[in-house]
């Protein structure tokens, strides 16, 4: 039995289809065909709004879901990080209940696949229910170089626990300001690692640290008694400093990019050369507004043909886990971006970034991408 679906408009992951197109979907959610209405026969279901493939959330921290509403807005990243460290403890029941309801929220908001940052194993029980596809980014931090071995050994234990359940798992660095070169090299060289993600240029303090070894992070590390002795500023931006540690054939998701400048993008283009499509710019606008009330220079990034994807970040820095809401926030602040382009970022680009475009991201025969209806809100149809 097929369902025949049509709507005011259909977006197929790449573009809006000609009017009167009909999507044929079988009972397993597999895309069977896309036909003109004249060939589709009877029993076509019509929806007011736009039909789109399910959304890909390229950046989330499901394990922080219990922090929803706990951290005040507009404190800046450094205060935010301090509060996360203090507030993240909770009972097992609080943590697991919040994880389950955050996942339900993502499902209801049309999300089908998630790139999820994990510092611990708290999300494994929920993820094994397989309601959503996850790429687990097992995240490690450690600024003093002498910590690199111990931190890496410790995160390997978390990694192996995920790996017994999920093949799509990799070890990733937290951020330029929180990993030493020694630790970064261990991560990049780890043979199993195919896909890497890193929080990038989320605060101007990161730039100040890398250029001058001063600013808020120096105070932050002093407050937590963390040694910065081995860190030598090279006078470059953080991205230009760390990028040579990565491999150009290894896909990399740069998350946030609020203070990324044109010189950084030019540098990245030169570094990656023909393999620049391995570099993804992940935008999380609601989280940027929540934490520091500012947004990346999206116009400059578009003018440089960056490869965009979208993330929600966690409920610690967002009131909801909804990619459609992120799209609408981007549309509101950057009115010149066509809806078609924003939807591409949220569907096929995200699926390519998480290496699941064989299943998700577009209405193409044989895929099971999910079907969502967009209008005033978002609703899962298939
Ligand atoms: Zn994050």
Boltz pocket constraint, residues with backbone or C-beta under 6 A from the ligand:
constraints:
  - pocket:
      binder: B
      contacts: [[A, 59], [A, 60], [A, 61], [A, 117], [A, 199], [A, 255], [A, 313], [A, 314]]
      max_distance: 6.0
